[in-house]
């Protein structure tokens, strides 16, 4: 098994949205793991895999689109089922949800956001 390092073009819109969505989902998973352990841990694992898949190729074929779809489903479940989270931390879930939605729109439909290019 070989691990190769990819250095992506950091001004690429997909990379920026992936970093944004992964970082906010990771932070939300850390906050959520205090209350609902299972959902928080699954969210942390998927967010870390998404962040790592931007820069490293581990030889496993899990594309970014699959990780983004799984993360979107987890974030929708997290937004519906708040658990013991406070109101201010729900905003982190919403921001991660919006960033992941924009990433999926960019990947599937070629959405071009002029503010990111």
Jmol script that loads the backbone (N, CA, C; Angstrom):
load data "model"
ATOM      1  N   UNK A   1       0.839  -1.170   0.000  1.00  0.00           N
ATOM      2  CA  UNK A   1       0.000   0.000   0.000  1.00  0.00           C
ATOM      3  C   UNK A   1       0.886   1.236   0.000  1.00  0.00           C
ATOM      4  N   UNK A   2       0.665   2.108  -0.956  1.00  0.00           N
ATOM      5  CA  UNK A   2       1.465   3.318  -1.043  1.00  0.00           C
ATOM      6  C   UNK A   2       0.610   4.524  -0.701  1.00  0.00           C
ATOM      7  N   UNK A   3       1.237   5.447  -0.041  1.00  0.00           N
ATOM      8  CA  UNK A   3       0.573   6.697   0.308  1.00  0.00           C
ATOM      9  C   UNK A   3       1.274   7.798  -0.469  1.00  0.00           C
ATOM     10  N   UNK A   4       0.530   8.494  -1.289  1.00  0.00           N
ATOM     11  CA  UNK A   4       1.119   9.581  -2.061  1.00  0.00           C
ATOM     12  C   UNK A   4       0.502  10.897  -1.618  1.00  0.00           C
ATOM     13  N   UNK A   5       1.327  11.914  -1.613  1.00  0.00           N
ATOM     14  CA  UNK A   5       0.886  13.251  -1.209  1.00  0.00           C
ATOM     15  C   UNK A   5       0.535  14.048  -2.443  1.00  0.00           C
ATOM     16  N   UNK A   6      -0.661  14.599  -2.440  1.00  0.00           N
ATOM     17  CA  UNK A   6      -1.095  15.477  -3.522  1.00  0.00           C
ATOM     18  C   UNK A   6      -1.082  16.906  -3.000  1.00  0.00           C
ATOM     19  N   UNK A   7      -0.525  17.796  -3.760  1.00  0.00           N
ATOM     20  CA  UNK A   7      -0.570  19.208  -3.392  1.00  0.00           C
ATOM     21  C   UNK A   7      -1.519  19.880  -4.373  1.00  0.00           C
ATOM     22  N   UNK A   8      -2.781  20.064  -3.965  1.00  0.00           N
ATOM     23  CA  UNK A   8      -3.765  20.625  -4.890  1.00  0.00           C
ATOM     24  C   UNK A   8      -3.579  22.126  -5.055  1.00  0.00           C
ATOM     25  N   UNK A   9      -4.148  22.624  -6.108  1.00  0.00           N
ATOM     26  CA  UNK A   9      -4.180  24.063  -6.316  1.00  0.00           C
ATOM     27  C   UNK A   9      -5.143  24.650  -5.285  1.00  0.00           C
ATOM     28  N   UNK A  10      -4.610  25.379  -4.313  1.00  0.00           N
ATOM     29  CA  UNK A  10      -5.433  25.844  -3.194  1.00  0.00           C
ATOM     30  C   UNK A  10      -6.429  26.929  -3.578  1.00  0.00           C
ATOM     31  N   UNK A  11      -6.301  27.466  -4.780  1.00  0.00           N
ATOM     32  CA  UNK A  11      -7.276  28.453  -5.217  1.00  0.00           C
ATOM     33  C   UNK A  11      -8.410  27.820  -6.004  1.00  0.00           C
ATOM     34  N   UNK A  12      -8.418  26.501  -6.048  1.00  0.00           N
ATOM     35  CA  UNK A  12      -9.475  25.779  -6.724  1.00  0.00           C
ATOM     36  C   UNK A  12     -10.749  25.845  -5.874  1.00  0.00           C
ATOM     37  N   UNK A  13     -11.873  26.034  -6.524  1.00  0.00           N
ATOM     38  CA  UNK A  13     -13.137  26.196  -5.811  1.00  0.00           C
ATOM     39  C   UNK A  13     -13.536  24.921  -5.066  1.00  0.00           C
ATOM     40  N   UNK A  14     -13.298  23.763  -5.655  1.00  0.00           N
ATOM     41  CA  UNK A  14     -13.667  22.502  -5.013  1.00  0.00           C
ATOM     42  C   UNK A  14     -12.823  22.276  -3.759  1.00  0.00           C
ATOM     43  N   UNK A  15     -11.528  22.599  -3.835  1.00  0.00           N
ATOM     44  CA  UNK A  15     -10.654  22.415  -2.678  1.00  0.00           C
ATOM     45  C   UNK A  15     -11.056  23.351  -1.544  1.00  0.00           C
ATOM     46  N   UNK A  16     -11.358  24.600  -1.874  1.00  0.00           N
ATOM     47  CA  UNK A  16     -11.765  25.553  -0.837  1.00  0.00           C
ATOM     48  C   UNK A  16     -13.073  25.133  -0.162  1.00  0.00           C
ATOM     49  N   UNK A  17     -14.044  24.712  -0.955  1.00  0.00           N
ATOM     50  CA  UNK A  17     -15.315  24.275  -0.371  1.00  0.00           C
ATOM     51  C   UNK A  17     -15.145  22.984   0.423  1.00  0.00           C
ATOM     52  N   UNK A  18     -14.270  22.087  -0.035  1.00  0.00           N
ATOM     53  CA  UNK A  18     -14.015  20.844   0.703  1.00  0.00           C
ATOM     54  C   UNK A  18     -13.364  21.127   2.046  1.00  0.00           C
ATOM     55  N   UNK A  19     -12.393  22.032   2.048  1.00  0.00           N
ATOM     56  CA  UNK A  19     -11.747  22.401   3.305  1.00  0.00           C
ATOM     57  C   UNK A  19     -12.725  23.072   4.263  1.00  0.00           C
ATOM     58  N   UNK A  20     -13.538  23.950   3.734  1.00  0.00           N
ATOM     59  CA  UNK A  20     -14.525  24.654   4.559  1.00  0.00           C
ATOM     60  C   UNK A  20     -15.560  23.692   5.130  1.00  0.00           C
ATOM     61  N   UNK A  21     -16.114  22.836   4.286  1.00  0.00           N
ATOM     62  CA  UNK A  21     -17.128  21.884   4.744  1.00  0.00           C
ATOM     63  C   UNK A  21     -16.536  20.877   5.725  1.00  0.00           C
ATOM     64  N   UNK A  22     -15.346  20.376   5.434  1.00  0.00           N
ATOM     65  CA  UNK A  22     -14.720  19.402   6.321  1.00  0.00           C
ATOM     66  C   UNK A  22     -14.352  19.990   7.669  1.00  0.00           C
ATOM     67  N   UNK A  23     -13.841  21.218   7.660  1.00  0.00           N
ATOM     68  CA  UNK A  23     -13.441  21.855   8.923  1.00  0.00           C
ATOM     69  C   UNK A  23     -14.653  22.142   9.809  1.00  0.00           C
ATOM     70  N   UNK A  24     -15.714  22.679   9.219  1.00  0.00           N
ATOM     71  CA  UNK A  24     -16.903  22.958  10.021  1.00  0.00           C
ATOM     72  C   UNK A  24     -17.584  21.672  10.489  1.00  0.00           C
ATOM     73  N   UNK A  25     -17.579  20.633   9.656  1.00  0.00           N
ATOM     74  CA  UNK A  25     -18.165  19.364  10.075  1.00  0.00           C
ATOM     75  C   UNK A  25     -17.338  18.719  11.184  1.00  0.00           C
ATOM     76  N   UNK A  26     -16.023  18.849  11.102  1.00  0.00           N
ATOM     77  CA  UNK A  26     -15.167  18.312  12.165  1.00  0.00           C
ATOM     78  C   UNK A  26     -15.424  19.041  13.475  1.00  0.00           C
ATOM     79  N   UNK A  27     -15.509  20.358  13.426  1.00  0.00           N
ATOM     80  CA  UNK A  27     -15.794  21.141  14.632  1.00  0.00           C
ATOM     81  C   UNK A  27     -17.176  20.795  15.187  1.00  0.00           C
ATOM     82  N   UNK A  28     -18.164  20.642  14.305  1.00  0.00           N
ATOM     83  CA  UNK A  28     -19.502  20.270  14.745  1.00  0.00           C
ATOM     84  C   UNK A  28     -19.503  18.876  15.344  1.00  0.00           C
ATOM     85  N   UNK A  29     -18.751  17.957  14.771  1.00  0.00           N
ATOM     86  CA  UNK A  29     -18.670  16.610  15.321  1.00  0.00           C
ATOM     87  C   UNK A  29     -18.035  16.587  16.691  1.00  0.00           C
ATOM     88  N   UNK A  30     -17.023  17.428  16.893  1.00  0.00           N
ATOM     89  CA  UNK A  30     -16.388  17.513  18.214  1.00  0.00           C
ATOM     90  C   UNK A  30     -17.376  18.064  19.243  1.00  0.00           C
ATOM     91  N   UNK A  31     -18.117  19.104  18.865  1.00  0.00           N
ATOM     92  CA  UNK A  31     -19.128  19.652  19.780  1.00  0.00           C
ATOM     93  C   UNK A  31     -20.243  18.644  20.036  1.00  0.00           C
ATOM     94  N   UNK A  32     -20.627  17.907  19.007  1.00  0.00           N
ATOM     95  CA  UNK A  32     -21.737  16.974  19.111  1.00  0.00           C
ATOM     96  C   UNK A  32     -21.352  15.709  19.864  1.00  0.00           C
ATOM     97  N   UNK A  33     -20.086  15.343  19.875  1.00  0.00           N
ATOM     98  CA  UNK A  33     -19.680  14.093  20.524  1.00  0.00           C
ATOM     99  C   UNK A  33     -19.833  14.150  22.042  1.00  0.00           C
ATOM    100  N   UNK A  34     -20.030  15.322  22.573  1.00  0.00           N
ATOM    101  CA  UNK A  34     -20.277  15.429  24.015  1.00  0.00           C
ATOM    102  C   UNK A  34     -21.676  14.952  24.372  1.00  0.00           C
ATOM    103  N   UNK A  35     -22.643  15.226  23.506  1.00  0.00           N
ATOM    104  CA  UNK A  35     -24.024  14.861  23.801  1.00  0.00           C
ATOM    105  C   UNK A  35     -24.412  13.518  23.195  1.00  0.00           C
ATOM    106  N   UNK A  36     -24.492  13.464  21.883  1.00  0.00           N
ATOM    107  CA  UNK A  36     -24.852  12.217  21.203  1.00  0.00           C
ATOM    108  C   UNK A  36     -23.582  11.610  20.626  1.00  0.00           C
ATOM    109  N   UNK A  37     -23.082  10.623  21.275  1.00  0.00           N
ATOM    110  CA  UNK A  37     -21.759  10.080  20.968  1.00  0.00           C
ATOM    111  C   UNK A  37     -21.671   9.472  19.567  1.00  0.00           C
ATOM    112  N   UNK A  38     -22.627   8.663  19.172  1.00  0.00           N
ATOM    113  CA  UNK A  38     -22.534   7.930  17.919  1.00  0.00           C
ATOM    114  C   UNK A  38     -22.543   8.866  16.719  1.00  0.00           C
ATOM    115  N   UNK A  39     -23.480   9.780  16.684  1.00  0.00           N
ATOM    116  CA  UNK A  39     -23.564  10.709  15.559  1.00  0.00           C
ATOM    117  C   UNK A  39     -22.329  11.602  15.488  1.00  0.00           C
ATOM    118  N   UNK A  40     -21.833  12.039  16.620  1.00  0.00           N
ATOM    119  CA  UNK A  40     -20.631  12.872  16.641  1.00  0.00           C
ATOM    120  C   UNK A  40     -19.399  12.133  16.166  1.00  0.00           C
ATOM    121  N   UNK A  41     -19.259  10.881  16.571  1.00  0.00           N
ATOM    122  CA  UNK A  41     -18.088  10.103  16.164  1.00  0.00           C
ATOM    123  C   UNK A  41     -18.126   9.795  14.675  1.00  0.00           C
ATOM    124  N   UNK A  42     -19.298   9.445  14.150  1.00  0.00           N
ATOM    125  CA  UNK A  42     -19.420   9.181  12.715  1.00  0.00           C
ATOM    126  C   UNK A  42     -19.134  10.449  11.918  1.00  0.00           C
ATOM    127  N   UNK A  43     -19.611  11.579  12.406  1.00  0.00           N
ATOM    128  CA  UNK A  43     -19.365  12.855  11.729  1.00  0.00           C
ATOM    129  C   UNK A  43     -17.879  13.204  11.745  1.00  0.00           C
ATOM    130  N   UNK A  44     -17.200  12.956  12.855  1.00  0.00           N
ATOM    131  CA  UNK A  44     -15.758  13.214  12.941  1.00  0.00           C
ATOM    132  C   UNK A  44     -14.997  12.333  11.960  1.00  0.00           C
ATOM    133  N   UNK A  45     -15.352  11.057  11.896  1.00  0.00           N
ATOM    134  CA  UNK A  45     -14.645  10.128  11.006  1.00  0.00           C
ATOM    135  C   UNK A  45     -14.817  10.530   9.544  1.00  0.00           C
ATOM    136  N   UNK A  46     -16.033  10.851   9.142  1.00  0.00           N
ATOM    137  CA  UNK A  46     -16.276  11.225   7.747  1.00  0.00           C
ATOM    138  C   UNK A  46     -15.605  12.562   7.427  1.00  0.00           C
ATOM    139  N   UNK A  47     -15.643  13.515   8.346  1.00  0.00           N
ATOM    140  CA  UNK A  47     -15.006  14.808   8.110  1.00  0.00           C
ATOM    141  C   UNK A  47     -13.486  14.676   7.993  1.00  0.00           C
ATOM    142  N   UNK A  48     -12.891  13.853   8.843  1.00  0.00           N
ATOM    143  CA  UNK A  48     -11.434  13.646   8.767  1.00  0.00           C
ATOM    144  C   UNK A  48     -11.066  12.939   7.465  1.00  0.00           C
ATOM    145  N   UNK A  49     -11.853  11.929   7.072  1.00  0.00           N
ATOM    146  CA  UNK A  49     -11.597  11.264   5.796  1.00  0.00           C
ATOM    147  C   UNK A  49     -11.713  12.232   4.626  1.00  0.00           C
ATOM    148  N   UNK A  50     -12.677  13.132   4.703  1.00  0.00           N
ATOM    149  CA  UNK A  50     -12.854  14.116   3.635  1.00  0.00           C
ATOM    150  C   UNK A  50     -11.676  15.087   3.578  1.00  0.00           C
ATOM    151  N   UNK A  51     -11.222  15.543   4.735  1.00  0.00           N
ATOM    152  CA  UNK A  51     -10.084  16.462   4.771  1.00  0.00           C
ATOM    153  C   UNK A  51      -8.799  15.780   4.327  1.00  0.00           C
ATOM    154  N   UNK A  52      -8.602  14.553   4.730  1.00  0.00           N
ATOM    155  CA  UNK A  52      -7.380  13.833   4.374  1.00  0.00           C
ATOM    156  C   UNK A  52      -7.380  13.442   2.903  1.00  0.00           C
ATOM    157  N   UNK A  53      -8.566  13.139   2.351  1.00  0.00           N
ATOM    158  CA  UNK A  53      -8.625  12.718   0.950  1.00  0.00           C
ATOM    159  C   UNK A  53      -8.284  13.844  -0.020  1.00  0.00           C
ATOM    160  N   UNK A  54      -8.292  15.082   0.460  1.00  0.00           N
ATOM    161  CA  UNK A  54      -7.902  16.199  -0.405  1.00  0.00           C
ATOM    162  C   UNK A  54      -6.406  16.151  -0.682  1.00  0.00           C
ATOM    163  N   UNK A  55      -5.632  15.798   0.319  1.00  0.00           N
ATOM    164  CA  UNK A  55      -4.182  15.880   0.210  1.00  0.00           C
ATOM    165  C   UNK A  55      -3.479  14.539   0.017  1.00  0.00           C
ATOM    166  N   UNK A  56      -4.085  13.430   0.454  1.00  0.00           N
ATOM    167  CA  UNK A  56      -3.422  12.129   0.406  1.00  0.00           C
ATOM    168  C   UNK A  56      -4.235  11.133  -0.399  1.00  0.00           C
ATOM    169  N   UNK A  57      -3.528  10.217  -1.047  1.00  0.00           N
ATOM    170  CA  UNK A  57      -4.154   9.106  -1.739  1.00  0.00           C
ATOM    171  C   UNK A  57      -3.702   7.829  -1.051  1.00  0.00           C
ATOM    172  N   UNK A  58      -4.619   7.154  -0.371  1.00  0.00           N
ATOM    173  CA  UNK A  58      -4.270   5.976   0.407  1.00  0.00           C
ATOM    174  C   UNK A  58      -4.421   4.673  -0.370  1.00  0.00           C
ATOM    175  N   UNK A  59      -4.763   4.750  -1.613  1.00  0.00           N
ATOM    176  CA  UNK A  59      -4.945   3.547  -2.398  1.00  0.00           C
ATOM    177  C   UNK A  59      -6.358   2.997  -2.328  1.00  0.00           C
ATOM    178  N   UNK A  60      -7.207   3.559  -1.482  1.00  0.00           N
ATOM    179  CA  UNK A  60      -8.606   3.148  -1.440  1.00  0.00           C
ATOM    180  C   UNK A  60      -9.395   4.111  -2.316  1.00  0.00           C
ATOM    181  N   UNK A  61     -10.353   3.593  -3.006  1.00  0.00           N
ATOM    182  CA  UNK A  61     -11.077   4.392  -3.976  1.00  0.00           C
ATOM    183  C   UNK A  61     -12.383   4.903  -3.371  1.00  0.00           C
ATOM    184  N   UNK A  62     -12.274   5.925  -2.555  1.00  0.00           N
ATOM    185  CA  UNK A  62     -13.450   6.598  -2.003  1.00  0.00           C
ATOM    186  C   UNK A  62     -13.394   8.039  -2.515  1.00  0.00           C
ATOM    187  N   UNK A  63     -14.165   8.337  -3.540  1.00  0.00           N
ATOM    188  CA  UNK A  63     -14.079   9.685  -4.110  1.00  0.00           C
ATOM    189  C   UNK A  63     -14.666  10.749  -3.189  1.00  0.00           C
ATOM    190  N   UNK A  64     -14.304  11.954  -3.478  1.00  0.00           N
ATOM    191  CA  UNK A  64     -14.772  13.093  -2.687  1.00  0.00           C
ATOM    192  C   UNK A  64     -16.284  13.230  -2.750  1.00  0.00           C
ATOM    193  N   UNK A  65     -16.875  12.881  -3.881  1.00  0.00           N
ATOM    194  CA  UNK A  65     -18.327  12.998  -4.002  1.00  0.00           C
ATOM    195  C   UNK A  65     -19.040  12.061  -3.037  1.00  0.00           C
ATOM    196  N   UNK A  66     -18.527  10.848  -2.870  1.00  0.00           N
ATOM    197  CA  UNK A  66     -19.143   9.896  -1.942  1.00  0.00           C
ATOM    198  C   UNK A  66     -19.047  10.391  -0.502  1.00  0.00           C
ATOM    199  N   UNK A  67     -17.868  10.902  -0.135  1.00  0.00           N
ATOM    200  CA  UNK A  67     -17.709  11.423   1.221  1.00  0.00           C
ATOM    201  C   UNK A  67     -18.592  12.649   1.452  1.00  0.00           C
ATOM    202  N   UNK A  68     -18.747  13.493   0.429  1.00  0.00           N
ATOM    203  CA  UNK A  68     -19.590  14.681   0.568  1.00  0.00           C
ATOM    204  C   UNK A  68     -21.058  14.301   0.719  1.00  0.00           C
ATOM    205  N   UNK A  69     -21.504  13.276  -0.004  1.00  0.00           N
ATOM    206  CA  UNK A  69     -22.898  12.830   0.117  1.00  0.00           C
ATOM    207  C   UNK A  69     -23.147  12.240   1.498  1.00  0.00           C
ATOM    208  N   UNK A  70     -22.219  11.410   1.975  1.00  0.00           N
ATOM    209  CA  UNK A  70     -22.368  10.816   3.316  1.00  0.00           C
ATOM    210  C   UNK A  70     -22.372  11.915   4.379  1.00  0.00           C
ATOM    211  N   UNK A  71     -21.478  12.898   4.228  1.00  0.00           N
ATOM    212  CA  UNK A  71     -21.425  14.002   5.188  1.00  0.00           C
ATOM    213  C   UNK A  71     -22.699  14.833   5.145  1.00  0.00           C
ATOM    214  N   UNK A  72     -23.255  15.024   3.973  1.00  0.00           N
ATOM    215  CA  UNK A  72     -24.507  15.778   3.839  1.00  0.00           C
ATOM    216  C   UNK A  72     -25.649  15.059   4.571  1.00  0.00           C
ATOM    217  N   UNK A  73     -25.733  13.748   4.416  1.00  0.00           N
ATOM    218  CA  UNK A  73     -26.779  12.978   5.100  1.00  0.00           C
ATOM    219  C   UNK A  73     -26.598  13.064   6.614  1.00  0.00           C
ATOM    220  N   UNK A  74     -25.366  12.933   7.074  1.00  0.00           N
ATOM    221  CA  UNK A  74     -25.096  13.016   8.511  1.00  0.00           C
ATOM    222  C   UNK A  74     -25.451  14.403   9.047  1.00  0.00           C
ATOM    223  N   UNK A  75     -25.125  15.446   8.302  1.00  0.00           N
ATOM    224  CA  UNK A  75     -25.432  16.806   8.758  1.00  0.00           C
ATOM    225  C   UNK A  75     -26.931  17.084   8.761  1.00  0.00           C
ATOM    226  N   UNK A  76     -27.671  16.523   7.809  1.00  0.00           N
ATOM    227  CA  UNK A  76     -29.130  16.689   7.815  1.00  0.00           C
ATOM    228  C   UNK A  76     -29.726  15.998   9.038  1.00  0.00           C
ATOM    229  N   UNK A  77     -29.255  14.787   9.331  1.00  0.00           N
ATOM    230  CA  UNK A  77     -29.719  14.085  10.532  1.00  0.00           C
ATOM    231  C   UNK A  77     -29.355  14.879  11.784  1.00  0.00           C
ATOM    232  N   UNK A  78     -28.148  15.452  11.803  1.00  0.00           N
ATOM    233  CA  UNK A  78     -27.709  16.233  12.965  1.00  0.00           C
ATOM    234  C   UNK A  78     -28.527  17.513  13.118  1.00  0.00           C
ATOM    235  N   UNK A  79     -28.913  18.118  11.996  1.00  0.00           N
ATOM    236  CA  UNK A  79     -29.705  19.349  12.079  1.00  0.00           C
ATOM    237  C   UNK A  79     -31.125  19.063  12.563  1.00  0.00           C
ATOM    238  N   UNK A  80     -31.668  17.917  12.169  1.00  0.00           N
ATOM    239  CA  UNK A  80     -33.023  17.564  12.606  1.00  0.00           C
ATOM    240  C   UNK A  80     -33.025  17.125  14.066  1.00  0.00           C
ATOM    241  N   UNK A  81     -32.043  16.295  14.412  1.00  0.00           N
ATOM    242  CA  UNK A  81     -31.960  15.753  15.762  1.00  0.00           C
ATOM    243  C   UNK A  81     -30.868  16.487  16.513  1.00  0.00           C
ATOM    244  N   UNK A  82     -31.236  17.539  17.219  1.00  0.00           N
ATOM    245  CA  UNK A  82     -30.252  18.402  17.867  1.00  0.00           C
ATOM    246  C   UNK A  82     -29.556  17.757  19.038  1.00  0.00           C
ATOM    247  N   UNK A  83     -30.227  16.935  19.755  1.00  0.00           N
ATOM    248  CA  UNK A  83     -29.628  16.335  20.950  1.00  0.00           C
ATOM    249  C   UNK A  83     -29.559  17.353  22.070  1.00  0.00           C
ATOM    250  N   UNK A  84     -28.426  17.399  22.782  1.00  0.00           N
ATOM    251  CA  UNK A  84     -28.258  18.297  23.918  1.00  0.00           C
ATOM    252  C   UNK A  84     -27.443  19.526  23.552  1.00  0.00           C
ATOM    253  N   UNK A  85     -27.426  19.890  22.288  1.00  0.00           N
ATOM    254  CA  UNK A  85     -26.628  21.034  21.864  1.00  0.00           C
ATOM    255  C   UNK A  85     -27.365  22.334  22.158  1.00  0.00           C
ATOM    256  N   UNK A  86     -26.579  23.383  22.394  1.00  0.00           N
ATOM    257  CA  UNK A  86     -27.153  24.695  22.636  1.00  0.00           C
ATOM    258  C   UNK A  86     -27.514  25.342  21.304  1.00  0.00           C
ATOM    259  N   UNK A  87     -28.233  26.449  21.377  1.00  0.00           N
ATOM    260  CA  UNK A  87     -28.677  27.120  20.162  1.00  0.00           C
ATOM    261  C   UNK A  87     -27.533  27.683  19.342  1.00  0.00           C
ATOM    262  N   UNK A  88     -26.505  28.181  19.966  1.00  0.00           N
ATOM    263  CA  UNK A  88     -25.392  28.768  19.229  1.00  0.00           C
ATOM    264  C   UNK A  88     -24.588  27.756  18.439  1.00  0.00           C
ATOM    265  N   UNK A  89     -24.555  26.526  18.915  1.00  0.00           N
ATOM    266  CA  UNK A  89     -23.785  25.508  18.216  1.00  0.00           C
ATOM    267  C   UNK A  89     -24.540  24.907  17.035  1.00  0.00           C
ATOM    268  N   UNK A  90     -25.835  25.156  16.950  1.00  0.00           N
ATOM    269  CA  UNK A  90     -26.603  24.691  15.797  1.00  0.00           C
ATOM    270  C   UNK A  90     -26.181  25.460  14.549  1.00  0.00           C
ATOM    271  N   UNK A  91     -25.709  26.677  14.719  1.00  0.00           N
ATOM    272  CA  UNK A  91     -25.249  27.475  13.585  1.00  0.00           C
ATOM    273  C   UNK A  91     -24.054  26.821  12.901  1.00  0.00           C
ATOM    274  N   UNK A  92     -23.209  26.150  13.653  1.00  0.00           N
ATOM    275  CA  UNK A  92     -22.068  25.450  13.065  1.00  0.00           C
ATOM    276  C   UNK A  92     -22.557  24.328  12.160  1.00  0.00           C
ATOM    277  N   UNK A  93     -23.596  23.622  12.589  1.00  0.00           N
ATOM    278  CA  UNK A  93     -24.177  22.560  11.768  1.00  0.00           C
ATOM    279  C   UNK A  93     -24.747  23.124  10.480  1.00  0.00           C
ATOM    280  N   UNK A  94     -25.427  24.250  10.576  1.00  0.00           N
ATOM    281  CA  UNK A  94     -26.039  24.868   9.400  1.00  0.00           C
ATOM    282  C   UNK A  94     -24.961  25.351   8.428  1.00  0.00           C
ATOM    283  N   UNK A  95     -23.882  25.950   8.935  1.00  0.00           N
ATOM    284  CA  UNK A  95     -22.804  26.417   8.060  1.00  0.00           C
ATOM    285  C   UNK A  95     -22.138  25.233   7.361  1.00  0.00           C
ATOM    286  N   UNK A  96     -21.905  24.149   8.089  1.00  0.00           N
ATOM    287  CA  UNK A  96     -21.325  22.953   7.477  1.00  0.00           C
ATOM    288  C   UNK A  96     -22.271  22.357   6.440  1.00  0.00           C
ATOM    289  N   UNK A  97     -23.551  22.393   6.718  1.00  0.00           N
ATOM    290  CA  UNK A  97     -24.551  21.883   5.778  1.00  0.00           C
ATOM    291  C   UNK A  97     -24.584  22.705   4.498  1.00  0.00           C
ATOM    292  N   UNK A  98     -24.530  24.020   4.623  1.00  0.00           N
ATOM    293  CA  UNK A  98     -24.529  24.894   3.450  1.00  0.00           C
ATOM    294  C   UNK A  98     -23.241  24.713   2.639  1.00  0.00           C
ATOM    295  N   UNK A  99     -22.104  24.618   3.319  1.00  0.00           N
ATOM    296  CA  UNK A  99     -20.834  24.435   2.607  1.00  0.00           C
ATOM    297  C   UNK A  99     -20.798  23.090   1.878  1.00  0.00           C
ATOM    298  N   UNK A 100     -21.324  22.051   2.495  1.00  0.00           N
ATOM    299  CA  UNK A 100     -21.363  20.747   1.838  1.00  0.00           C
ATOM    300  C   UNK A 100     -22.344  20.755   0.672  1.00  0.00           C
ATOM    301  N   UNK A 101     -23.458  21.464   0.813  1.00  0.00           N
ATOM    302  CA  UNK A 101     -24.410  21.580  -0.293  1.00  0.00           C
ATOM    303  C   UNK A 101     -23.796  22.323  -1.473  1.00  0.00           C
ATOM    304  N   UNK A 102     -23.071  23.390  -1.195  1.00  0.00           N
ATOM    305  CA  UNK A 102     -22.390  24.119  -2.274  1.00  0.00           C
ATOM    306  C   UNK A 102     -21.324  23.255  -2.936  1.00  0.00           C
ATOM    307  N   UNK A 103     -20.633  22.439  -2.140  1.00  0.00           N
ATOM    308  CA  UNK A 103     -19.639  21.525  -2.701  1.00  0.00           C
ATOM    309  C   UNK A 103     -20.300  20.511  -3.630  1.00  0.00           C
ATOM    310  N   UNK A 104     -21.426  19.943  -3.212  1.00  0.00           N
ATOM    311  CA  UNK A 104     -22.123  18.977  -4.061  1.00  0.00           C
ATOM    312  C   UNK A 104     -22.665  19.630  -5.331  1.00  0.00           C
ATOM    313  N   UNK A 105     -23.175  20.838  -5.221  1.00  0.00           N
ATOM    314  CA  UNK A 105     -23.634  21.553  -6.418  1.00  0.00           C
ATOM    315  C   UNK A 105     -22.477  21.841  -7.370  1.00  0.00           C
ATOM    316  N   UNK A 106     -21.315  22.146  -6.814  1.00  0.00           N
ATOM    317  CA  UNK A 106     -20.140  22.394  -7.645  1.00  0.00           C
ATOM    318  C   UNK A 106     -19.666  21.106  -8.315  1.00  0.00           C
ATOM    319  N   UNK A 107     -19.672  20.006  -7.582  1.00  0.00           N
ATOM    320  CA  UNK A 107     -19.189  18.743  -8.136  1.00  0.00           C
ATOM    321  C   UNK A 107     -20.131  18.179  -9.193  1.00  0.00           C
ATOM    322  N   UNK A 108     -21.432  18.232  -8.951  1.00  0.00           N
ATOM    323  CA  UNK A 108     -22.372  17.594  -9.862  1.00  0.00           C
ATOM    324  C   UNK A 108     -22.835  18.505 -10.998  1.00  0.00           C
ATOM    325  N   UNK A 109     -23.034  19.777 -10.719  1.00  0.00           N
ATOM    326  CA  UNK A 109     -23.623  20.650 -11.722  1.00  0.00           C
ATOM    327  C   UNK A 109     -22.685  21.754 -12.202  1.00  0.00           C
ATOM    328  N   UNK A 110     -21.468  21.782 -11.698  1.00  0.00           N
ATOM    329  CA  UNK A 110     -20.509  22.782 -12.150  1.00  0.00           C
ATOM    330  C   UNK A 110     -20.840  24.191 -11.705  1.00  0.00           C
ATOM    331  N   UNK A 111     -21.415  24.321 -10.532  1.00  0.00           N
ATOM    332  CA  UNK A 111     -21.743  25.634  -9.992  1.00  0.00           C
ATOM    333  C   UNK A 111     -20.480  26.471  -9.881  1.00  0.00           C
ATOM    334  N   UNK A 112     -20.512  27.671 -10.382  1.00  0.00           N
ATOM    335  CA  UNK A 112     -19.342  28.540 -10.332  1.00  0.00           C
ATOM    336  C   UNK A 112     -19.665  29.729  -9.432  1.00  0.00           C
ATOM    337  N   UNK A 113     -18.952  29.802  -8.317  1.00  0.00           N
ATOM    338  CA  UNK A 113     -19.126  30.917  -7.394  1.00  0.00           C
ATOM    339  C   UNK A 113     -18.036  31.943  -7.666  1.00  0.00           C
ATOM    340  N   UNK A 114     -18.383  33.102  -8.178  1.00  0.00           N
ATOM    341  CA  UNK A 114     -17.351  34.079  -8.537  1.00  0.00           C
ATOM    342  C   UNK A 114     -16.557  34.581  -7.338  1.00  0.00           C
ATOM    343  N   UNK A 115     -17.114  34.484  -6.150  1.00  0.00           N
ATOM    344  CA  UNK A 115     -16.411  34.972  -4.970  1.00  0.00           C
ATOM    345  C   UNK A 115     -15.249  34.055  -4.604  1.00  0.00           C
ATOM    346  N   UNK A 116     -15.288  32.793  -5.042  1.00  0.00           N
ATOM    347  CA  UNK A 116     -14.246  31.834  -4.713  1.00  0.00           C
ATOM    348  C   UNK A 116     -13.219  31.648  -5.811  1.00  0.00           C
ATOM    349  N   UNK A 117     -13.426  32.259  -6.959  1.00  0.00           N
ATOM    350  CA  UNK A 117     -12.471  32.080  -8.059  1.00  0.00           C
ATOM    351  C   UNK A 117     -11.608  33.296  -8.258  1.00  0.00           C
TER     352      UNK A 117
END
end "model"
wireframe off; spacefill off
backbone 0.3
color backbone group
